[in-house]
Amino acid sequence: MARLIILVTLLAAFTVSAQVYRTVDENGNVVFTDTPPTTDAEQVTINPTNTTPATEIREPEPAPVAEEEVIEEVEYSVTITAPQDGGTIPMGTGSFTVIASVSPGLEKGESLQLLMNGTAEGAPQTQNSWDLVNVRRGEHSIVVARYGADGNVQASSAPVGILVLRPIGVR
C-alpha cells in the first residue's frame, strides 16, 4: 500500500511538470499524451493541483495530573491553664496540680510531657493534668510539650513561672 501511494505521488509530480497533448483518434476516442503527436494535437494547460498542507501532528497533551491532596499544616497549641503564670503555691506540702489545654486533641500515639525547670516530670502521658507532690520551695518554670507519634515535639506551651512556699526546714 505504501509503495502504491509513493508511485501515485511520483506520477502526479511528473504529470504536473510534463507537457500534455489532446488528440482524437480515428474512432473518435479522446487521447491524452505527453508525447507530442505527429498529427494535429491540442496542447492542454493543466492548472496546478489543489493541495492542502499536511496536518501538523501534535504530541497528545499529557493527561492532567490530579493535584496531590494538600495536607494542611496543623497548628498545634498547648497552654497551661493552672497554675497561672506568676502564681504562688501557698505554704504547705508543695503539692499542686498542673493542667494543660491542647488543640487539636491528641491523636493515637501522641503524648504530653511536663517539664519543670527543663527536666521531665514522670513519663509522657495522654492525660492533660499532673498532680505534683512535695515540690521544693522556690521559683520554678513549668512547660508542657506535645509529642507526635514519631516522637518529635509538635508544640510547647509558654513557660509558666510559679513560686512554691514551704516551711524553712523543708526543702
Disulfide bonds with the S-S distance in Angstrom:
none
